[in-house]
Amino acid sequence: MAVDATQPYDDQNVFAKILRSEIPARKVFEDDWALAFHDINPQAPTHILVIPKGAYVSWDDFSARASEAEIAGFVRAVGTVARAAGLVAPGYRLLANTGTDAHQEVPHLHVHIFAGRPLGPMLVR
């Protein structure tokens, strides 16, 4: 079910529970600003999710309300995760869905990192 990205943050979403260690995750990175872990339903050979530790529904919410430090920390975390996984040279795709038309499924900002094979065109026409 897609998420309405204009709704208030729901602290019972699956990523909030992962942040509170109520649900396990295969973590690959964590710092003060972000957490990265393997997707449980990978869509590519490498499929890592990076989430901010703050309570943000979407990219729109994050860009409007997060502090400069949170924004810098989160963006740096995405790059750090990709470099640490050895994805820079072969290439990778970043995807952040926002709202119902983009089919955002979890109401917590998350960036997908896809890699491990040629990914093809961005959108189906």
Number of C-alpha atoms within 10 A of each C-alpha: 8 15 20 18 23 13 12 12 16 14 14 10 14 15 24 22 13 16 17 11 10 11 11 11 15 11 15 15 15 16 12 12 18 21 23 24 20 17 18 11 7 13 12 15 10 17 20 28 25 26 25 28 20 17 20 25 26 26 18 14 19 18 13 10 13 15 11 10 10 19 16 12 16 23 16 13 23 23 14 13 21 19 12 11 13 14 18 12 7 10 14 19 14 14 12 16 20 25 21 13 10 11 13 21 16 22 27 28 25 25 22 24 24 23 23 14 12 11 12 7 7 8 5 5 4
